[in-house]
């Protein structure tokens, strides 16, 4: 789309960035003779009142937060029905840019975290949870001072509804376990994200990696915090302890506030907690807890829009990993193989010579295991869909299959990956074209212990469960064809 020449009084010079629901322009403000950043809702989204409501919510959220570590909002307006707001232009790049240049030393990390923590604590006092704290959303000015940006997926703790749909909101690499599971959030979810950022700043990499975004989300929920000293052995031991506390799976074991985390960083880096007299920590989570009952009463309601598909992320739905990830599967369906006739084969005879002649040993017969009775059943795998969601506008369906089962997409456009195996089940994620149905073949090999090898004649397979032999089943026996329905992302 062509870049507009002007929005309101602001003369547009270039495009700075474009996301799922907004575009940011570099603009000139003739009234104050300065360059600014103008964020607008694209015109193609103006027809959707839900997107507009969410954008206007971000405007109010950002305009209501006035802190030296949060990007200030200069102006709010509407140009020919197109809402926009004007922010300070940050020319020093992002924390993501800084990390891409290599590991950041402990002292500089502590300095950046101290300033970010003060802005984050201020927002938490206002009952605002960012929900998408990451290096891309920490920007620097000309002096190298960091500012928190992009409250587009933030929410007030007392909100009784959601404008972000029923999916989980956030970026997989920085998402707290409770956020990934769709649980009610408080300020400690942002503290987890800040802990992930600290890990990345000091080590140069994110703590968890996987082949798919869904795999990263699952690791945040289930895997222990990696030892940062394996990546950066020169760091003090206290740094590892600090990160593990900030990223504790149980939020009750994390730091109470972001400033508490920053103080711990300063103690390790400088030997003192630093000066935080301008930030009061008291009552931050208490205020949030007072606001939670109304939000908890509304849990389970369907959101007004599928905002999860238009922010920089998405990960799993509200019930992912919490209710359905390893839910019990239904009883397997069964199919009947052809019956087999038991066969006896003579064993080889041997004779033993001794000084005194004796008669040769008589031939003995070794019997194979009996044939399975007529109507014996070959189990087919139990396959169950656990969740549908969108990740970066890409639709996924999560499917549970038995551990050890194989899966084969029967349509080229269906792409499936194994995500996790636990408790006898394997979770796979599949994606394809939106609103399409695909066939997925899942097969469960017959169970046979190694000690049972050779108990059946050639052409038969031993069934350890029923202790009998059945003819090797034809291709397709013990397999199930599952219809994988791919959802839609808005």
BELGI-V290036 format. One record per residue. N is the residue number from 1. PSI is psi in whole degrees, 0 to 359 (none if undefined). OMEGA is omega as a letter, one per 40 degrees, with the letter a starting at -180 (999 if undefined). D_CENTER is the distance of its C-alpha to the mean C-alpha in whole Angstrom. Layout:
n | psi | omega | d_center
N | PSI | OMEGA | D_CENTER
N | PSI | OMEGA | D_CENTER
//
This chain:
n | psi | omega | d_center
1 | 143 | i | 32
2 | 147 | i | 35
3 | 130 | i | 34
4 | 151 | i | 36
5 | 328 | a | 39
6 | 143 | i | 39
7 | 116 | a | 37
8 | 228 | i | 39
9 | 359 | a | 41
10 | 127 | a | 39
11 | 118 | a | 40
12 | 132 | a | 37
13 | 322 | i | 37
14 | 171 | i | 34
15 | 131 | i | 30
16 | 328 | a | 27
17 | 159 | a | 24
18 | 129 | i | 23
19 | 195 | a | 19
20 | 328 | a | 18
21 | 8 | a | 21
22 | 157 | i | 23
23 | 139 | i | 25
24 | 130 | a | 27
25 | 147 | i | 30
26 | 126 | a | 32
27 | 163 | i | 36
28 | 132 | i | 39
29 | 104 | a | 40
30 | 336 | a | 44
31 | 327 | a | 45
32 | 6 | i | 43
33 | 52 | a | 44
34 | 157 | i | 40
35 | 144 | a | 37
36 | 172 | i | 34
37 | 128 | a | 31
38 | 123 | a | 31
39 | 127 | a | 28
40 | 153 | i | 28
41 | 123 | a | 27
42 | 146 | a | 28
43 | 330 | a | 31
44 | 346 | i | 29
45 | 358 | a | 27
46 | 334 | a | 30
47 | 344 | a | 31
48 | 107 | a | 28
49 | 336 | a | 28
50 | 318 | i | 25
51 | 319 | a | 23
52 | 318 | i | 27
53 | 320 | i | 26
54 | 319 | i | 23
55 | 317 | i | 24
56 | 329 | i | 27
57 | 319 | i | 25
58 | 320 | i | 24
59 | 310 | a | 27
60 | 321 | a | 28
61 | 311 | a | 25
62 | 319 | a | 26
63 | 334 | a | 30
64 | 355 | a | 30
65 | 108 | a | 28
66 | 103 | a | 31
67 | 146 | a | 31
68 | 345 | i | 31
69 | 14 | i | 28
70 | 132 | a | 26
71 | 125 | a | 27
72 | 149 | i | 30
73 | 125 | a | 31
74 | 323 | a | 35
75 | 154 | i | 35
76 | 138 | a | 34
77 | 188 | i | 36
78 | 132 | a | 36
79 | 109 | a | 37
80 | 47 | i | 39
81 | 359 | a | 36
82 | 111 | a | 33
83 | 148 | i | 32
84 | 161 | i | 31
85 | 155 | a | 31
86 | 130 | a | 32
87 | 164 | i | 30
88 | 138 | i | 32
89 | 123 | i | 31
90 | 116 | a | 29
91 | 2 | a | 31
92 | 9 | a | 30
93 | 187 | a | 26
94 | 165 | i | 23
95 | 328 | i | 22
96 | 319 | i | 19
97 | 319 | a | 23
98 | 318 | i | 24
99 | 326 | a | 22
100 | 342 | i | 22
101 | 351 | i | 26
102 | 177 | a | 25
103 | 146 | i | 24
104 | 136 | a | 26
105 | 165 | a | 28
106 | 318 | a | 28
107 | 316 | i | 31
108 | 323 | i | 29
109 | 316 | i | 26
110 | 321 | i | 27
111 | 313 | a | 29
112 | 315 | a | 26
113 | 323 | i | 24
114 | 315 | a | 27
115 | 318 | i | 28
116 | 319 | a | 24
117 | 323 | i | 24
118 | 318 | i | 27
119 | 322 | a | 26
120 | 318 | i | 23
121 | 321 | i | 25
122 | 314 | i | 27
123 | 320 | i | 25
124 | 324 | i | 24
125 | 331 | i | 27
126 | 8 | a | 27
127 | 28 | i | 25
128 | 124 | i | 22
129 | 124 | a | 18
130 | 309 | i | 17
131 | 353 | i | 13
132 | 43 | i | 12
133 | 125 | a | 14
134 | 166 | a | 14
135 | 328 | i | 17
136 | 336 | a | 17
137 | 16 | i | 18
138 | 111 | a | 21
139 | 154 | a | 24
140 | 149 | i | 27
141 | 188 | a | 31
142 | 334 | a | 34
143 | 359 | a | 35
144 | 13 | i | 31
145 | 136 | a | 30
146 | 149 | i | 26
147 | 141 | i | 26
148 | 135 | i | 22
149 | 175 | i | 22
150 | 78 | i | 20
151 | 29 | a | 20
152 | 333 | i | 19
153 | 10 | i | 16
154 | 163 | i | 18
155 | 152 | i | 19
156 | 137 | a | 22
157 | 332 | a | 22
158 | 4 | a | 25
159 | 136 | a | 24
160 | 353 | i | 25
161 | 182 | a | 23
162 | 136 | i | 20
163 | 19 | a | 20
164 | 16 | i | 16
165 | 183 | a | 16
166 | 355 | i | 15
167 | 168 | i | 11
168 | 138 | a | 9
169 | 140 | i | 10
170 | 176 | i | 8
171 | 127 | a | 7
172 | 319 | a | 4
173 | 343 | a | 7
174 | 18 | a | 9
175 | 131 | i | 7
176 | 156 | i | 9
177 | 319 | a | 9
178 | 329 | i | 11
179 | 319 | i | 9
180 | 331 | a | 6
181 | 2 | i | 9
182 | 23 | i | 11
183 | 166 | i | 14
184 | 139 | a | 16
185 | 155 | i | 16
186 | 190 | a | 18
187 | 336 | a | 19
188 | 344 | i | 18
189 | 319 | i | 14
190 | 326 | i | 15
191 | 322 | i | 17
192 | 312 | i | 14
193 | 321 | i | 13
194 | 324 | i | 16
195 | 320 | i | 16
196 | 319 | i | 14
197 | 317 | i | 16
198 | 315 | i | 19
199 | 314 | a | 18
200 | 321 | i | 17
201 | 318 | a | 20
202 | 334 | a | 22
203 | 339 | a | 21
204 | 3 | i | 20
205 | 162 | i | 17
206 | 151 | a | 13
207 | 329 | a | 13
208 | 143 | i | 10
209 | 151 | i | 10
210 | 170 | a | 10
211 | 337 | a | 11
212 | 156 | i | 9
213 | 323 | i | 5
214 | 322 | i | 5
215 | 322 | i | 6
216 | 316 | i | 5
217 | 315 | a | 2
218 | 323 | i | 6
219 | 323 | i | 8
220 | 329 | a | 7
221 | 323 | a | 9
222 | 333 | a | 11
223 | 147 | i | 12
224 | 159 | i | 15
225 | 128 | a | 15
226 | 152 | i | 17
227 | 113 | a | 20
228 | 336 | a | 21
229 | 342 | i | 25
230 | 331 | i | 24
231 | 323 | a | 23
232 | 79 | a | 25
233 | 345 | a | 28
234 | 352 | i | 30
235 | 151 | i | 28
236 | 152 | i | 30
237 | 328 | a | 29
238 | 332 | i | 28
239 | 317 | i | 25
240 | 318 | i | 23
241 | 322 | i | 24
242 | 313 | a | 23
243 | 319 | a | 20
244 | 329 | i | 19
245 | 317 | i | 20
246 | 327 | a | 18
247 | 23 | i | 15
248 | 137 | i | 16
249 | 322 | i | 14
250 | 112 | a | 17
251 | 339 | i | 17
252 | 344 | i | 21
253 | 359 | i | 21
254 | 174 | i | 20
255 | 145 | a | 23
256 | 321 | a | 24
257 | 163 | i | 24
258 | 327 | i | 23
259 | 323 | i | 26
260 | 320 | i | 27
261 | 316 | i | 24
262 | 321 | i | 26
263 | 319 | i | 29
264 | 321 | i | 28
265 | 315 | a | 27
266 | 323 | i | 31
267 | 319 | i | 32
268 | 319 | a | 31
269 | 320 | a | 32
270 | 349 | a | 35
271 | 5 | i | 36
272 | 163 | a | 36
273 | 342 | a | 33
274 | 176 | a | 34
275 | 112 | i | 36
276 | 34 | a | 34
277 | 338 | a | 37
278 | 354 | a | 35
279 | 125 | i | 32
280 | 134 | a | 33
281 | 340 | a | 30
282 | 138 | i | 32
283 | 5 | a | 31
284 | 304 | a | 27
285 | 334 | i | 25
286 | 315 | i | 28
287 | 323 | i | 28
288 | 319 | a | 25
289 | 327 | i | 26
290 | 331 | a | 29
291 | 347 | a | 27
292 | 323 | a | 24
293 | 320 | a | 26
294 | 322 | i | 27
295 | 321 | a | 23
296 | 327 | i | 23
297 | 338 | a | 25
298 | 2 | a | 23
299 | 142 | i | 20
300 | 345 | i | 20
301 | 146 | i | 22
302 | 133 | i | 20
303 | 163 | a | 20
304 | 334 | i | 22
305 | 164 | i | 20
306 | 68 | a | 17
307 | 340 | a | 16
308 | 335 | a | 12
309 | 346 | a | 14
310 | 357 | i | 16
311 | 179 | a | 14
312 | 356 | a | 12
313 | 206 | i | 9
314 | 156 | i | 8
315 | 211 | a | 5
316 | 160 | a | 6
317 | 176 | a | 10
318 | 329 | a | 12
319 | 2 | i | 13
320 | 136 | i | 10
321 | 342 | a | 10
322 | 310 | a | 13
323 | 326 | a | 16
324 | 345 | a | 15
325 | 317 | i | 13
326 | 44 | i | 16
327 | 150 | i | 19
328 | 140 | a | 22
329 | 165 | a | 23
330 | 164 | i | 26
331 | 140 | a | 29
332 | 148 | i | 30
333 | 160 | a | 32
334 | 152 | i | 35
335 | 156 | a | 37
336 | 130 | i | 41
337 | 167 | i | 42
338 | 149 | i | 46
339 | 161 | a | 48
340 | 152 | i | 49
341 | 128 | a | 53
342 | 144 | a | 53
343 | 141 | i | 55
344 | 137 | a | 57
345 | 131 | a | 58
346 | 141 | i | 60
347 | 163 | i | 59
348 | 143 | a | 61
349 | 148 | i | 65
350 | 147 | i | 66
351 | 146 | a | 69
352 | 125 | i | 70
353 | 134 | i | 73
354 | 167 | i | 75
355 | 327 | i | 78
356 | 119 | a | 80
357 | 136 | i | 79
358 | 160 | i | 77
359 | 148 | i | 76
360 | 149 | i | 73
361 | 142 | i | 69
362 | 154 | i | 69
363 | 136 | i | 66
364 | 156 | i | 63
365 | 133 | i | 60
366 | 120 | a | 57
367 | 140 | i | 55
368 | 170 | i | 51
369 | 153 | a | 49
370 | 157 | i | 50
371 | 147 | i | 49
372 | 144 | a | 46
373 | 158 | i | 48
374 | 134 | a | 48
375 | 3 | i | 45
376 | 150 | a | 43
377 | 140 | i | 39
378 | 120 | a | 36
379 | 141 | i | 33
380 | 153 | a | 30
381 | 146 | i | 27
382 | 122 | a | 25
383 | 135 | a | 22
384 | 132 | i | 20
385 | 133 | a | 17
386 | 333 | a | 15
387 | 155 | i | 13
388 | 142 | i | 13
389 | 179 | a | 11
390 | 137 | i | 11
391 | 113 | a | 9
392 | 49 | i | 11
393 | 9 | a | 14
394 | 125 | a | 13
395 | 141 | i | 13
396 | 149 | i | 12
397 | 135 | i | 13
398 | 134 | a | 12
399 | 135 | i | 16
400 | 129 | i | 17
401 | 160 | i | 20
402 | 147 | i | 22
403 | 134 | a | 22
404 | 347 | i | 24
405 | 150 | i | 24
406 | 153 | i | 24
407 | 138 | a | 22
408 | 116 | i | 24
409 | 132 | i | 23
410 | 358 | i | 27
411 | 133 | a | 26
412 | 330 | a | 25
413 | 349 | i | 23
414 | 125 | a | 20
415 | 124 | a | 18
416 | 144 | i | 16
417 | 144 | i | 14
418 | 132 | a | 14
419 | 316 | a | 11
420 | 147 | i | 12
421 | 129 | i | 16
422 | 150 | i | 17
423 | 37 | i | 20
424 | 7 | a | 22
425 | 150 | i | 19
426 | 133 | i | 17
427 | 126 | i | 14
428 | 150 | i | 14
429 | 136 | a | 12
430 | 144 | i | 15
431 | 157 | a | 15
432 | 199 | a | 18
433 | 138 | a | 21
434 | 141 | i | 20
435 | 26 | i | 22
436 | 153 | i | 23
437 | 136 | a | 24
438 | 158 | i | 24
439 | 130 | i | 25
440 | 123 | i | 23
441 | 123 | i | 26
442 | 125 | a | 25
443 | 142 | i | 27
444 | 108 | a | 28
445 | 147 | i | 31
446 | 142 | a | 34
447 | 124 | i | 34
448 | 122 | i | 36
449 | 150 | a | 37
450 | 331 | i | 38
451 | 345 | a | 41
452 | 1 | a | 42
453 | 139 | i | 42
454 | 8 | a | 46
455 | 355 | i | 47
456 | 152 | i | 47
457 | 165 | a | 49
458 | 137 | a | 48
459 | 359 | i | 46
460 | 159 | a | 45
461 | 139 | a | 41
462 | 131 | i | 42
463 | 103 | a | 40
464 | 329 | a | 39
465 | 317 | a | 38
466 | 359 | i | 41
467 | 50 | i | 43
468 | 169 | a | 45
469 | 141 | i | 45
470 | 150 | i | 44
471 | 140 | i | 44
472 | 122 | a | 41
473 | 151 | i | 40
474 | 163 | i | 39
475 | 128 | a | 36
476 | 337 | i | 34
477 | 140 | a | 35
478 | 14 | a | 32
479 | 153 | i | 30
480 | 142 | i | 28
481 | 115 | a | 28
482 | 135 | i | 25
483 | 113 | a | 24
484 | 109 | a | 21
485 | 120 | i | 21
486 | 130 | a | 18
487 | 193 | a | 18
488 | 148 | i | 18
489 | 130 | a | 17
490 | none | 999 | 19
//
